[in-house]
Amino acid sequence: MIRFDALLMTLLIVLATASGLGVIAAQHEVRKLHSALEREQVREQNLDVEWGRLQIEQSTLAAHRQVEDIARERLGMVSPDARQIIVLEGERP
């Protein structure tokens, strides 16, 4: 009977130790995943900022393009030939 009790106690100790190690491994994995999640959230925020900047840039470029299209279509304007461009240099105030 004493031998059975000792065996049962040893088995319980082994199971408790294995359970404790399992909890530790799970907590470690959770911490790693939480850290990765935070990194990805920061990356998402940075990408959102870049997306906003690109949208502003696109709208600016579209506005310039729209002005150019109106000048060509409605006013019949064309870009000057390189021989027609004269650069004047002078002192700046």
C-alpha positions, 0 to 999 in steps of 0.5 A: 500500500505504501508503495502504491501511495509513493507511486501515485504521489510521484505520478501526481508530481510529474503531472503537476510539473508537466502541467506547470511547464505547459502553462509556462510555454503557453504564456510565453507563446501568448507574449510572443504573439502579443508582441507581434500583434503590437508590431503589426499594429504600429506597421498598420498605423504607419501604412495608414499615414503613408496611404493618406499622404499618397491620397493627398499627393494623388489629388494634387497631381490630379488637380494639376492634370485637370488644369492642364487638360482644361487649358488644352481642351477649352483654351487650345493651349499647347506646351511651347517648343524648346526653341521658343523658351527664353530664360531671363536671369536677373537679380532677385529683390 
